[in-house]
Each structure stands twice: as structure tokens, then as C-alpha cells.
Amino acid sequence: MASALDKLQNDLEEVNMLLEKTSRKRVRDALTAKQKQKQNKIETEIKNKMQQKSRKKPELLGNEKPASVCAPITTGYTVKISNYRWDQSDKFLKFYITLMGVHQVTTENVQVPFTERSFDLLVKNLNGKSYSMIMNLLKPMSVEGSSKKVKTHTVLILCRKKAENTRWEYLTKVEKEKPSEAIETDPSEGLMNVLKKIYEDGDEI
């Protein structure tokens, strides 16, 4: 189930990215329909998984008292985020991080402090765990012009370029020195593949 859920998450992430890029009504309508289908499938997977877990819990005996109610656990351990997608416009670098249920987390538990060359995403108390991602950028950005948006199962981080109307070939110094190991050398390639599959496969992305 984990692999199937991961695949659905990746599909949803690519559809969200493509929705950000397209302006044609026909394409947006098709992508919006696909987005709803993927969200429904993901929510169904989560629901089924939770039901399976609940069936495994032993029932309390008639004379057994439930444990006393304690304060909710805010975090268990911290998971480092390594999977993300990125895109860019003339003014912004856009980072898409898929986290199931993140839209249900309180605003104060999704933090993204910015510096001129980095940002540090921290999501707290999401399914009993914390999630973190630190990105050190190759070029400077505007701290005041950068922001975050929380969408359905997705955190969108917008880093405003200090030098607008310039294209970034690499995100970090490491990628520049080792381009063959870059996470995304051509972020638009995956999006075009998604659009192509929509018309070729119909219901499947």
C-alpha cells in the first residue's frame, strides 16, 4: 500500500505543478478533474489504512478501564524531506512538497523561515511526526518577497529571485559542481509528460 500511495502522491504533485503553469481553460479543466480523482483515491487509501489499523486494536474487557487521557503528543521524531519538485518563473522559484494531510495542520505548525540564500521548512505534529527540509540556494533571493502556501496535501514555497528575469540552471552549489546528480535538471519535462499521458491514457495519469 505504501508504494501505491507514494505513486498517487507523486501524480498529484505533478498535476498541482502543471495547474500552476497552464492558463488554457480546456487544459485547466482536464487537470482539475484529474486532481480531484487523485485526491479521492489518496483519501480512500488513507481511510482504508486507518480502518485496518483500528481493527487490529484489542477491545477493552468489560471490567477494564480505559487509560487516563493524556495531553496529545505533538511530535514523535523528525523526518527529513528529500522528495520535492521545483519550477521557476521570471520572478520566483517554486518548490512543491507533498505531505499527506498537511492542509489539516494548524498554521503555526507550518514554518518556513527564509534567509537570503536558504529556507528551512518545518512541519510539526503531522500524524505524530515532524517533517523538515533545508534548502541552501546558489543565488540570492528576496526574503521579504518570499512566502509559503499550504494547499491540499502540498506545501508550496515561493522564493522571489533578487535578479528577476533570469533563469536558474542549478538550485545549489552542489548541483552546479555535479550536474549529473541534480535533482531536477529540467523541471518542465516531467510536466509535459503528465499532460501527454492525460490525452493518451484518458483516466490514468
Summary of the structure (lengths in Angstrom):
residues: 205
radius of gyration: 19.9
end to end distance: 18.2
largest distance: 70.8
contacts: 535
relative contact order: 0.16
helix: 40%
strand: 26%
